[in-house]
C-alpha cells in the first residue's frame, strides 16, 4: 500500500484483496473486525444457518450510546469474477492504475463499505466516542446470494440485543453516471415465480398417445407477458414482468416431454401488495388455461414489498451533504432492482447512496479514486449534520 492514498482507498484495496465470493467470508469480515475494533467499536460476529442455504458469517459493530442510533448497512460478499483471464487486472489484486482502483467489489460494494469505515473513524477521531448518539455497522455476507442468512436475520438478532435504529444508509452503488446523481428513497417490490405445466410423455411420431405440455405453457406465459399491470405513478415507474427462463430438460428430438416450466420475475410499484399481485397473476393464468390443462404456479419465498422512505431529517442531511461535496442536487429515485434496504425498512427509515454503478458485476469492475474520496467526504459531512440536527441544530 502506498502512503499517498487516502485511508478509504487503502481500506477498499484491502477488502478487494479478500476473495469473499458469496458465501465465503474470504477474510473481509476479519479485516473489518480488526479495523473497526481497533478504533473502539464493539464487534459481534454472528453466523446464521437455514435449510438448503449455505451458512453465512455476518458482522455487527457499534459505538456510542443513546439516540439517535444511526446504522451503515452493506455487504462484503461479491459475485464470482468469471474467467479471470478476461480481466486486464486480477479481480482480487486491488490494482491501482491511473487514478482507478480495479477489482471485484470495487463499487458493489466493498468500496462503499470502505467509505463508511473511513468516514466513521474520522468522525470518531474528531468527536470521541461520546458524540451524542450511536453509530453501527451492519455488514452481511450473502447479499449477492440467497439473502436468507444475512441482513434479514442480523436485523432480527440486533433487535433481540436491544438495538433500536433511527435511520440507515445502505451503500449500494446508486449513481448511474456521476457521484451525486441520485439517492434511492424507495424500491419497487420483487416477486418471482415458476409456472409448471404437466403432460404425458410419449413418442413424437404418436402424439395421440401423449400430451405435450409445451403449447399450454406457451399460452400461459404469453398471457402473462401481454399484461400491462399499471402505468406507474409520481412515486414509481410502471410495474414490469419479465420471463427469465423456459425449461423442458428434454435432450431428445423424438420424445414429447412430460413437463415444462417457465420462470418469471415482476418488479412492482405501490399499486400492488404481494397478496393482490399474486392473486392477479393466478387470475391471468387461470383465464388463459383450458379446462384440461394441468398447471400450477409456485412463488419464491424471497419476495419483497415496495417501500418509500419519507424521513425528512435523513433525506435532507444526505442531500445537503451530496450537494456540498459534489455541487450536484441528487434526484430522489425509486428505480432499479432490490437491495437489503427491503429488510432494513421494517426497522427504521432507510435510503441508499453509494458509488457510480456502471461497472458493477462486470469484468474489470473499477472505481475512480476521486469517487472513493468523494463518497467518504459525503458520508463524513452527513454524520456531522445528522448528529448536529439531533442535538437541536
N, C-alpha and C positions, 0 to 999 in steps of 0.2 A: 504494500500500500504506500502511496506517495503522500507526504505531509501536505502537499499543495491542495489536496482535495478536501472538501468540507466533511464534517462528521456524517452528514446524511448520505453523501456519496460513498464514504467508506463503509457505513452500515449496509447500504444497498449491495455493494460488491461482496461483502462477507455473506450476506443472505443468499445472493445468487449462487455463490460457490457451494451452497448446501444443496445436494440433489434431492430435493423434497417433492418428488413426483407423487401425487395422491396414491395411497395414503401414507407413504413413507415420511417420517419426520425429518430424516436426512441431515440432522444437525442444526436446522434452522431454529427450532424452539430452544435447543441447548444454548445457541448463541444469544437469543433474546433473553433467556433467563439470566445469563451472565451479565449482559449489558444492562438490563433494567434492574436486576437485583443488586448490581454493584452501585447503582445510584440510589439505593434505599427503598425501592419498591418491594412490597411483599409479593412473592411469587407462589402460585399454585399451578402444578402440572396435573391435569386430570385426563384420564383415558376412559373413553366410553366404548361400549360394545352393543351389538344388536345382532339379531339373526340375519344371516345371508348378506351381511355387510362387514367390511374389514374393521378391526379395532382402530381407533383414531386417537392420537395424542393432541391435547389442547393446552393452551396457556392462558392463565388469568393473572394479571399483575395490577396492583393498586397502591396508591399513596395518598395521604391526606385524611381528612375526616369531615363529617358534616355534609352540608348541602351548599351549593349544587354538586351533584355527582355526575361528572362528565366521563363518557367512555369512548375511546377509539376502538373500532372493530375492523377486523380484517383477517386475512389468511396468508399462511406461508406455503401452502401446497401449490403446486403448479401442474399444468398439463404436460404430458410427455413431449419431448423435443422432436420426435420423429427421427428421421435419418440424420444423424449428426454430421454426415458427410455433406449434407446440403447447406450447413451453416458456414458462413465465412469466418465466424468466431465461435469457438466451442461454447455450447449452451450453458455450461456451468463453470466457465472460466472467469467471468466478470471482467472481460477485456474492456479497456477504455481507449478509444481511437477518435482523435479529432473532436473532442468535446462530447462524445456519445458513449454511453455505457451499454454494452451488449450482454444479453443473457436471458435465459428463460426465467420469467417472473419480473423482468425489469420494470414493466408497467403493471402487470397483473399477477400479484400486487405487492411483491417484495419491495419495490421502490416506494410505494405508498406507506408500507409498514415502517421502512427506514425513515421516512419523513415524519411520521408520527413520533417515533422514538427521539429523533434529533430535536424536534420542536419541544416535546415534553421535557426532555432532560435540560434543555437550555432554559425553559420556563422555571423549572425547579431550582436550577443553579441561581437564577436571579431572585426568586421569591422564597426559597426554602420550602420545607415540607408542610409548614402551617400557613398555607396561602389563602385559606378561607374557602375550603371545599375539598373535593376529592377527584382524582384522575385515575382512570383504569384503562387497561388494555385487555381486549377480549379477542384472542387470536386462535383461529381454528386450523385444522389440518385436512379438512375434507370439503372445502367449498367447491372445488373443481370436481368432486366425486359425488357420491350419493347424497351428501348433506344430511346424513342421518345421525352420525356420531360426533358432530361438530358444534356449530353455533347454537342450534336449537336446544341441545342438551346442556351446553355450557351456560346458556342463559338461565335454564331451569336450576342448574347447580348454584349459580351465583345468587339467585333469588332465595334458595334454601339457606345460603350462607348469610343472608340478611342484607345483601346489596340491593339498593333501590336507585336506579339510574334516572337522571333528569333529562339527559339529551345524549345523542350519539352521532358521530360521523363515521360512516363506512368509507374506507379509502379506495374504492374501486375506481378504475380509470374512466371517469365520466366525460372528459373533454374530447369532443370529436376532432378538433383541429389545432387549437391553441390552448395553453393553460389559462383558465379563466373564462372559457366559453360557457360552461353550463354547470349548474348544481342540480342534481336529481332530488326532487322533493316528493317523489312517489314513484310507484311502479305499477304497470299493468299486472294482473294476475296471470297465472300459468296453469293450464290443465292439459295433461297428456292421457291418451287412452289407446287401447288396442281393440280393433273390431275383428271378430273371428267368424267366418262362415264355414260350416261343416257340410260336407257332401258324402259321396260314396266313391271310393277308389275303383278304377276299372281300366280296361284296355281302351286306348284311344280309338281303335277301329270299331269298338262296340259300345258307343255312348248310351245305347238304350239299356245297358246293364250297369250303368254308373250314374253319378250325379255330380257334375262339375261345379265346385264352389266358386270358381274364379269369376264368372259373369255376374253372379249375385253380389260378390264383394265389390266388383267394379261399379255396380249400380248404387250400392250403399255409399261408397266413397265419393262418387260423382255427386250424389245428393248433398253430402257434407261440403264438398268443395264449391258448390254453386251458391251457397247461402251467404248473404251479406248480413252479418249478425247485428251490426249497428253502424251508424255514421260517425261515431266519435262525439266528443263534446269539447267545451272550452278547457277541460282539465286533462283529457286523454285523447290519443289518436284512436281510430277505429279498431275494434277487435278483429283479429285475423286468425284463420285456421289454416295450417299447413299439413299436408300429408307428407310424412317423412320417410316412410318405407312401405313396401308392398312385397310380402314374402309368401312363398309357396313351399320352398325347400324340395323341389322336385327336379332331380337331375336327368330324368328320362324323357324322351320325346314321345314314347308310345304309352304313357301312363297318365290317366286322369287322376289328379291328386285328391286326397280325402279331405284336405283342409287348406284354407287360405286365410291369411290375416294381413291387416294393414295397421299402421300406427299413425297417430296424428298428434299435433300439439296446437293448442289455441292460446294466444295471448289476448287477454280480455280486459276491458276497462270497467269502471264502476257502474256501468249499466247493468252488470250481471253480478250475482253471487255464485259461488261454486254450485250450490244446490239448483239455482234456476238455470245455470248453464248446462249442467248435467242433464236436467230434465229436457232442455231444448234439444240437445244432441240426441238423446234417446228418442225423442219425438220425431226428429228428422229421419232417423234410421228406421223407425217403425213405419212411418208413412211410405218410405221407399222400398221396404221389403215386401215381397209377395207372401201370400199365406203359407206357402210350403217351404219358405226359406228358413233354414235353421241358423240363427245368428246370435251373437252376444257382443256386448261391449264391456270392457273392464277398464276402469280409470286408475291411474297410478296414484299411490298414496302421497307423493311429494307435491301435490297441488298446492297453490298458494292464492290467496285473495289479493285483489288490488288494494292499494292504500295511497293516501295523500296526507302529507305532513303539513300542519298549519301553525307550528310553533314559531311565532314571530321573533322571539329572542334568539333562538338558534339560527334561523334563516337570515335575520338581519346581521347578526355578528359575523357569520361566514361570508355573506355577500359583501359587506363592507371591507372585510379583510381581503377578499379576492380583488376588489376594485382598487384598494390602496396599494397592493403589491403589483398587480398586472396592468392597471389602468383600464380594465375591461369590466363592464357590468354583466355579470353572468346571467344567462337565461335560466329560468326555473322550469325544469322539464320533468316529464314522466315517461319518456320513451325508452326504448331498448328492452333488454331481457330482464331476468330476475337476478337477485343477489341475496346475500344473507340479511340484507335490510328487511326482507319479508318476515324474518323471525324477530328481529330487534323491535320492529314497530309494535309488537304485542307488549313490550315492556316500557318503552319511552319514545318520545319523538325522535325521528331519525332522518338524516339526509345523507346523500352520497356525494363525495367530491374527492377526486384524485388526479392522476396524471392523464396525459393525452393517450387515448387507447388505440391509435391506428395500427400498432404492431402487435397487439396482444394476441397470443396463441399462434403467431406466425413464426416462420423461420427467420432468424436474425432479429428476434424481438429486442427492442432497444429503447433507450430514453435519453434525451438530452440532459447533460449535467445541469444546464441552466434551469431546466424544468424541475429537477430534483431539489435544487436550492430554492427555486421559486415557491414550490409547494410547501417546503419546510417553513419558509417565511410566512406563508399564508396561515398555516396551522399555528405558528408561533404567535402571530398577531391575534388570531382568533382566541387563543387561550387567554391572552391579556384582556381582550374586550369582553369575552364571555364571563370571566370571573369578576371583572370590574363591574359589569352590569348587575351581577348577582349581589354585589355589595351596595347597590343603590346608585351606581353611576359615579 
